Amino acid sequence: NQVKYVMLNPSSKLKGEKDWQKYETARKLAISIEKIRKEYREDWKSKEMRIRQRAVALYFIDRLALRAGNEKDEDQADTVGCCSLRVEHIELHEQKDGKEYVVVFDFLGKDSIRYYNEVPVEKRVFKNLQLFMENKS
């Protein structure tokens, strides 16, 4: 009575179908991407903090192709995605290596693979991150 995991071969029909569905979803999304970008940029100025947070998360998912991420049980590996980032995963630098508004990401992503990236971001994104991180350590 043990759990046995079966992994699909990358060339299997089921795996191929799942990949095809992902690409089809991405293709459909391409039609709306400019509208989505316009909306999340407007949401950076929202009075509601959760809307600002969602907008900044969408920016990172869009521009950096970060995985969304989700909540984990305590017995699972401490891997994160965009929506489960914590203060210890981000450093903010108004100036770094001649660039303005740089965000340094350092965390374990899917399959416990380290994600390290130094990214210049738009000023409003940077200011929102400062606001989100205020009084947190």
N, C-alpha and C positions, 0 to 999 in steps of 0.2 A: 504493500500500500504506500508506495512512494511516488512523488510527483516526478514525471519524466518530461523534459523539455525537448521538443523537436524543432530544429531550425530548418527553414526552407532554403534550398539551394538557390543562389542568385539567378540561375537560369530557369527556375521552375515557372510554370504558367501562373500560379497564384501570386508569386513575388512580382512577376512582370506586370500582372494586372494592377496590383497595388501601386507600383511605380507609375504606371500609365495614368491611374486616377489622380495621383499627385501632380503630374505634369499637366493634365487636363485642367485641374483646379487652378494651377498657376497661370495657365494660358488665359482662362476666363478672368482671373484677377487682373491681368495686364490691361484689360479694357477699362477698368475702374481706378487704376493706380494713381493717376493724377488727381482725381477727385478725393481719394483717400488721403493723399499727401497734403492737399489744400486744407482738408478738415483737421488733420492732426496738427498742422501748423497753427491753425486758428485756436485749437484747444490748448496750446501752450499758454495762452493768456486767460484761460477760464478762471472763474472765481472758485470753482470747486477743485479741491486738491486731487481727488481721485480721477477727475477728468484730465487734469494736467499730467498725472502719473501715467495714465493710459496713453496719452499722446506722446510722451517721451519714450515709453516702451515701444510704441508703434514705430517711432523714428529709428530706434536701435534695431528692431526686427527688420525694418525695411532697408536701412542703409548699411547695416553690418551683417545682415543675415543671421542674427542671433536666434537661437531656438527660443520659443516662448517660455518653456519651463513650467513646472507645476510643484505643488506641495508634496513633500515626501514624508513617509513614516519614519520614526526614529531608527528602525532597524535597517533602513536603506542607506546607501552611500550618500554622502553630503554633496551631491552634484546640483548645480543650479543652472537656470536659464534666465532670460531677461526679466521675467516677472517674479523671480524668486531671488534676485540679487540682494545682497545685504551691504551695509556700509563698508564692511571689511573687504569687499570685492572691488571697490572703486576708489581711485584717488583723483582729485581734481587739481589741475594746475592752470592758473590764468596764463602763464607763459611756460613753455617747455620746448627746448631745442629750437628756438626761433619761431614757434607756432603759438597762436593764441587759443585759449579755451580748450585745453587738452584733457581728455578723460582717459585714465589708465584702468583697464579692466584686467583683473587677475583672479581667476576662479577655475574650479573643476567643472567641466561641462559633461555632456553625454559620454558614457563609458569611462568616466573619470579622467578624461583627457583635458590637460591644462589649456585654458584659453587665456592668452596674454596679448593685449593689444593697446597701443597708445594712439588715440584718435582725436584729431581736432574736430570739435562740434560747433554748431551754431551757438551764438551768444545766449539766446533765449533758452536753449536746452541746458547749457552750462549753468545759468542762473537758476533754472528750475531744479537741477540736481543739487545745487547748494542749498536751496530751500528745503528739499526733501530730506537732506542729510543733517540739517540744523538740529542741534541738541541730541544727536544720536552718536553712539560710539561703539 
